[in-house]
Amino acid sequence: MNGPLIALEAQIRADLTKTAHPHAAWLASKPGPDGRPALDVLVVGAGQSGIATAFGLMRSQVSNILVLDKSEEGREGPWLTYARMHTLRSPKDYTGPDLDVPSLTYQSWHEAKFGEAHWQNLDLIPRELWAEYLLWLRGVVGIPVRNRCEVVEIAPAAGGLLAARVQSDNGVEILYARKIVLATGQEGMGDWIIPEPLRHLPPSLCVHSAQPIDFADLRGKQVAVIGAGASAFDNAAAALEAGVAEVHLFCRRAEIQVIQPYRWLTFRGFLRHFCDLDDAWRWRFMRAILEMREGFPQATYDRCARHKNFHLHDGAPIEAASETTRGVELQTPRGVFSADFVICGTGIDMNFAGRRELRNCAANIAVWADRYQPPIDERSPRLGRFPYLADDYALTERVAGATPWIADIHVFAIASTMSFGPSGSSINAMTTAVPKLVHGLTRGLFRADIERHWASFRAYDVPQAVVRPQTPGEA
């Protein structure tokens, strides 16, 4: 390790010590049905949101926590798997996982590793370096993480606890926790969308952009990309750079989306207080933002457009698709196109029933359609399927009393978008969203223990001063 990085880590330890107030322990262990102390919080997902949440809890003296991730160490989140852009899209000065500790920012790490001049000359952060930074951050602050562990079921347990059934290389075990945070990023509580006309095609011909793709195997072939958001363009570029014969990108809109709404909303008023708005305003904003979808930056477009074998078709939704002897035939309003392989960069949809960890409560999770009916011109069945979350990111019940235990399951992923705006899967919102989530978690833990705190207060008898009897002649 280089000298500047060693010095930075020493600075981090000093900064965290200086800002640890109040550092008094305030939680008492609660025994699980197995006789062992239950976790106060179990965080599912060790990507950027899970790491930041765990760090925020530790800063609040909630240390009896554990973070699980189904991936191997270093491959959490999308950065080294299905993220196919060269750099992050967020400006390099956006902060987040550091939780406003200057020595923990990406900039501090980058300057220690490569020098200040390198940072000044950097345009956007390479995604591989962001993944390396997140792994470093989790190590330097001591976040407890277990990799290759997947939560396959959540159920209520005795004593007001939650039981998480965890599958790992060592078999199945049950972990008990007072609260569970689902920091599961993009896939969170849903399914990746493949447009209905394409769903009958086999995976050998059609996949979603979040699935593993052997781009080298596509060399010399005709590739169709469905969608016109940033992810669709990333996959088109990856295919072009792998040497495919042609890429045809199909956009259903008459005009391609070039505005990035997330740049507009990145100000503290919106990020911090969007969730305080009434349902009508929250729906109105997020419907407009999510239906615009995430615009792609100039560099992403240029990465495709520099190839003469890249073809963009706007106003071309897929109306039908049929399997042929050589691949797929796609029917659009702009004509019929043939492809050897189809990649769908078409986002996600909420589908709680498809998440096996939620099978014990999926039918009773309240969604936006249960709580709010928008005006006719603002309706969206897809957005109505997003979970309607409480003010601490917790799931709420469709039928009160049927599954009360889900109030201790907190969703910090893309599924929280309709209730909280950009939060659980966006770098730009982490600096305000993580403290809000942590506040909700600690509030719940404190309220649940209020009788113990009252008893502790009533028993508190530590004198702060000693009053001595005065002797004659003392003033």
Secondary structure, 3 states (H helix, E strand, C coil): CCHHHHHHHHHHHHHHHHCCCCCCCCCCCEECCCCCEEEEEEEECCCHHHHHHHHHHHHCCCCCEEEEECCCCCCCCCCCCCCCCCECCCCCCCCCCCCCCHHHCHHHHHHHHHCHHHHHHCCCCEHHHHHHHHHHHHHHCCCCEEECEEEEEEEEEHHHEEEEEEEECCEEEEEEEEEEEEEEECCCCEEECCCHHHCCCCCCCEEECCCCCCHHHHCCCEEEEECCCHHHHHHHHHHHHCCCCEEEEECCCCCCCCCCHHHHCCCHHHHHHHHHCCHHHHHHHHHHHHHHCCCCCHHHHHHHHCCCCEEEECCCCCCEEEECCCCEEEEECCEEEEECEEEECCCEEECHHHCHHHCCCHHHECEHHHHCCCCHHHCCHHHHCCECCCCCCECCECCCCCCHHHHHEEEEEHHHHHHHCCCCCCHHHHHHHHHHHHHHHHHHHHHHCHHHHHHHHHHCCCCCCCCCCCCCCCC
